Amino acid sequence: MAQVRTQDIVSATPVVAANPRAPGNGDGRSGTAVITRTKPRTKRPNLYRVLLLNDDYTPMEFVVHVVERFFNKSREDATRIMLHVHQNGVGECGVFTYEVAETKVTQVMDFARKHQHPLQCVMEKK
């Protein structure tokens, strides 16, 4: 165990500076102040809906496959989304931050072009 010498001990006594506006200086102000520390709040990122648009040429089974593969939906959920797109002209596949939504749209569009289907995928701010 190390020895502690008295010259190594640092005083823990607080040092108080003279306040020219302290009580008794005649200006009528108190000598106290409140310091508040503000905690920075992070803003939630904007969310974007990823939508599939209906067309008359892309097979329904291909749309189900796309929804399963790129949006991690079950077969039942993918079929439900595909039918919604087919009946209403547009259907939501998910809600994501901007970067994720943009990536999903690009992946779906590239996959559809690669398989020669005109399937359209877009994103819109929620």
Salt bridges, closest charged atoms under 4 A:
ASP8 OD1 - ARG5 NH2 3.49
ASP27 OD2 - ARG21 NE 3.99
GLU61 OE2 - ARG75 NH2 2.42
GLU68 OE1 - ARG75 NH1 3.11
ASP77 OD1 - ARG80 NH2 3.79
GLU92 OE1 - ARG49 NE 2.44
GLU124 OE2 - ARG49 NH1 2.54
